[in-house]
């Protein structure tokens, strides 16, 4: 199961890289926005440590709503909870808020 999920993550990362590479066909913010989304996934995976199940939980966390995380194995639950804690921190830290304002409205949701 872990191998299959990791393969899905690798596929998604490669697909995201491909979409970013197409940015020159559109306008620059398109590429930048997709790059920020890609970096968000990478940051969550990086901050999840070396446990693959925690990494997978962190990767899928945005699509798991409410307490539905409880259906996943304990290690994946830890990753989902960690992802939510990281998001809470970045949403509430004063320095992060100041940095988000520097990016302006052009990046919308992807500025953080």
GUPAKOL-777039 format. One record per residue (C-alpha): x, y, z; residue in three letters; residue number from 0. Coordinates in Angstrom, 2 decimals. Layout:
N
+---------+---------+---------+-----+-----+
|      px |      py |      pz | res |   n |
+---------+---------+---------+-----+-----+
|       X |       Y |       Z | Ala | NUM |
...
+---------+---------+---------+-----+-----+
END
This chain:
112
+---------+---------+---------+-----+-----+
|      px |      py |      pz | res |   n |
+---------+---------+---------+-----+-----+
|    0.00 |    0.00 |    0.00 | Unk |   0 |
|    2.79 |    2.43 |    0.92 | Unk |   1 |
|    4.58 |    1.82 |   -2.39 | Unk |   2 |
|    1.40 |    2.47 |   -4.36 | Unk |   3 |
|    0.73 |    5.73 |   -2.51 | Unk |   4 |
|    4.34 |    6.86 |   -2.94 | Unk |   5 |
|    4.06 |    6.14 |   -6.67 | Unk |   6 |
|    0.93 |    8.30 |   -6.80 | Unk |   7 |
|    2.77 |   11.12 |   -5.02 | Unk |   8 |
|    5.73 |   10.88 |   -7.42 | Unk |   9 |
|    3.29 |   10.93 |  -10.36 | Unk |  10 |
|    1.59 |   14.05 |   -8.95 | Unk |  11 |
|    4.92 |   15.79 |   -8.41 | Unk |  12 |
|    6.00 |   15.02 |  -11.98 | Unk |  13 |
|    2.64 |   16.19 |  -13.32 | Unk |  14 |
|    2.98 |   19.42 |  -11.36 | Unk |  15 |
|    6.48 |   19.97 |  -12.77 | Unk |  16 |
|    5.07 |   19.44 |  -16.26 | Unk |  17 |
|    2.26 |   21.95 |  -15.67 | Unk |  18 |
|    4.79 |   24.46 |  -14.35 | Unk |  19 |
|    6.92 |   23.95 |  -17.46 | Unk |  20 |
|    3.89 |   24.94 |  -19.58 | Unk |  21 |
|    3.68 |   28.28 |  -17.80 | Unk |  22 |
|    5.38 |   30.04 |  -20.71 | Unk |  23 |
|    2.34 |   29.20 |  -22.86 | Unk |  24 |
|    0.13 |   31.18 |  -20.49 | Unk |  25 |
|    1.00 |   34.19 |  -18.41 | Unk |  26 |
|    3.78 |   34.24 |  -15.81 | Unk |  27 |
|    1.59 |   34.25 |  -12.66 | Unk |  28 |
|    0.11 |   30.89 |  -13.80 | Unk |  29 |
|    3.54 |   29.29 |  -13.59 | Unk |  30 |
|    4.35 |   31.05 |  -10.33 | Unk |  31 |
|    1.07 |   30.02 |   -8.70 | Unk |  32 |
|    1.55 |   26.39 |   -9.66 | Unk |  33 |
|    5.11 |   26.54 |   -8.43 | Unk |  34 |
|    3.91 |   27.75 |   -5.03 | Unk |  35 |
|    1.37 |   24.90 |   -4.86 | Unk |  36 |
|    4.14 |   22.45 |   -5.74 | Unk |  37 |
|    6.41 |   23.96 |   -3.09 | Unk |  38 |
|    3.62 |   23.66 |   -0.51 | Unk |  39 |
|    3.42 |   19.91 |   -1.10 | Unk |  40 |
|    7.20 |   19.58 |   -0.96 | Unk |  41 |
|    7.38 |   21.61 |    2.25 | Unk |  42 |
|    4.79 |   19.43 |    3.96 | Unk |  43 |
|    6.55 |   16.24 |    2.82 | Unk |  44 |
|    9.91 |   17.61 |    3.98 | Unk |  45 |
|    8.57 |   18.69 |    7.38 | Unk |  46 |
|    7.01 |   15.25 |    7.89 | Unk |  47 |
|   10.37 |   13.61 |    8.58 | Unk |  48 |
|   11.47 |   10.25 |    7.24 | Unk |  49 |
|    8.41 |    8.10 |    8.03 | Unk |  50 |
|    6.69 |    7.34 |    4.71 | Unk |  51 |
|    3.21 |    6.97 |    6.20 | Unk |  52 |
|    3.49 |   10.30 |    8.00 | Unk |  53 |
|    4.66 |   11.86 |    4.73 | Unk |  54 |
|    1.70 |   10.39 |    2.86 | Unk |  55 |
|   -0.67 |   11.69 |    5.54 | Unk |  56 |
|    0.86 |   15.14 |    5.19 | Unk |  57 |
|    0.51 |   14.96 |    1.42 | Unk |  58 |
|   -3.19 |   13.99 |    1.41 | Unk |  59 |
|   -4.20 |   16.15 |    4.38 | Unk |  60 |
|   -5.78 |   18.98 |    2.40 | Unk |  61 |
|   -8.30 |   16.53 |    0.93 | Unk |  62 |
|   -9.21 |   14.95 |    4.30 | Unk |  63 |
|  -11.94 |   16.96 |    6.01 | Unk |  64 |
|  -12.90 |   17.06 |    9.67 | Unk |  65 |
|  -12.40 |   13.85 |   11.61 | Unk |  66 |
|  -12.39 |   11.66 |    8.49 | Unk |  67 |
|   -8.66 |   11.26 |    9.08 | Unk |  68 |
|   -9.57 |    8.63 |   11.68 | Unk |  69 |
|  -10.16 |    6.02 |    8.94 | Unk |  70 |
|   -6.44 |    6.06 |    8.06 | Unk |  71 |
|   -3.64 |    4.14 |    9.80 | Unk |  72 |
|   -2.26 |    5.83 |   12.93 | Unk |  73 |
|    0.96 |    6.98 |   11.24 | Unk |  74 |
|   -0.99 |    8.60 |    8.39 | Unk |  75 |
|   -3.22 |   10.27 |   10.98 | Unk |  76 |
|   -0.09 |   11.77 |   12.53 | Unk |  77 |
|    0.86 |   13.20 |    9.12 | Unk |  78 |
|   -2.61 |   14.69 |    8.60 | Unk |  79 |
|   -2.57 |   16.27 |   12.08 | Unk |  80 |
|    0.99 |   17.56 |   11.56 | Unk |  81 |
|   -0.07 |   19.14 |    8.25 | Unk |  82 |
|   -2.96 |   20.89 |    9.98 | Unk |  83 |
|   -0.64 |   22.14 |   12.74 | Unk |  84 |
|    1.85 |   23.49 |   10.19 | Unk |  85 |
|   -0.98 |   25.24 |    8.34 | Unk |  86 |
|   -2.31 |   26.68 |   11.62 | Unk |  87 |
|    1.15 |   28.02 |   12.47 | Unk |  88 |
|    1.67 |   29.62 |    9.08 | Unk |  89 |
|   -1.83 |   31.14 |    9.19 | Unk |  90 |
|   -1.31 |   32.63 |   12.66 | Unk |  91 |
|    2.36 |   33.63 |   12.89 | Unk |  92 |
|    2.89 |   37.40 |   12.72 | Unk |  93 |
|    6.07 |   37.19 |   10.62 | Unk |  94 |
|    4.39 |   34.88 |    8.12 | Unk |  95 |
|    1.44 |   37.30 |    7.81 | Unk |  96 |
|    3.82 |   40.17 |    7.07 | Unk |  97 |
|    5.58 |   38.09 |    4.41 | Unk |  98 |
|    2.27 |   37.15 |    2.78 | Unk |  99 |
|    1.37 |   40.82 |    2.45 | Unk | 100 |
|    4.64 |   41.41 |    0.59 | Unk | 101 |
|    3.52 |   38.97 |   -2.12 | Unk | 102 |
|    0.40 |   40.98 |   -2.92 | Unk | 103 |
|   -2.87 |   39.78 |   -4.41 | Unk | 104 |
|   -1.41 |   38.35 |   -7.61 | Unk | 105 |
|   -0.72 |   35.00 |   -5.91 | Unk | 106 |
|   -4.09 |   34.76 |   -4.18 | Unk | 107 |
|   -4.55 |   31.58 |   -2.15 | Unk | 108 |
|   -1.03 |   30.38 |   -3.00 | Unk | 109 |
|    0.71 |   33.13 |   -1.10 | Unk | 110 |
|   -0.21 |   31.22 |    2.01 | Unk | 111 |
+---------+---------+---------+-----+-----+
END
